[in-house]
Amino acid sequence: MTFVSAPIAATRMACSETVMERELAFLHALDAISRYELVGESLELLADGNGVVARFVASSASAS
């Protein structure tokens, strides 16, 4: 299925350089996504020519 997103905004909070680099890499990955697939209990975000960019797996645990 096709994936389309609006421009992504992020906060510019002062974090360590490592965390900021990870955030930037994640945002660039999201920009590359062109489609998604539901595979069992997973949501796979895919980019043309790059395969799976991110995979999210359903969990029954509640966040606290």
N, C-alpha and C positions, 0 to 999 in steps of 0.2 A: 504494500500500500504506500502511496505517496506521503511524504512527510514535508510539511511546510510550517515554518515558524516566523513569528514577528521578530524584529530586531531584539537582541538580547541585551538587557541592562545588567550591570554588576555594580556592587558597591566598591568604593576605592578605600577600603579600610587598611590601616597599616598592619600588615602581617609580615611574617618572615619572607625573604625572597623565594625560598623553596615553595611556600604555600602560594604565593602570587604567581609563580611560574606554572604550578599545577593548575590553578584556576584558569590562567590564560590558555593553557593547552586544552583544557576541558571545553572552554568557550569556542576555541577554533574547531575542535572536533564536532561540536553541535552545529556550527555553521556548515560543515561538510556533509551533514546527513541529508540524504535524498529520499529515503524510504524506511519503512519499518516492517517487521514481521513479528507475529505472535507465535512462539514456538513452545508448546507445552505451557509451563508456568513462567516463561521468560518473555520479555519484550526486547527484541534486538533492533538497534538503530544502525542502519547501514549507509555507507557512502559509495557512490559509483566508483568502481575500480579498487576500492580499499576494503571491501567486505564489512565485517562487523566492527563498528566504531565503539559501541557500548552495549552492554547487556545488563538488564535489570531483572532480577529474579524475585518472584512473589514470596512473601514471608508472612507467616501467621503471627509472628511475634509483634507485640505492640511497642512502639517507640516511647521512651520515657525520658 
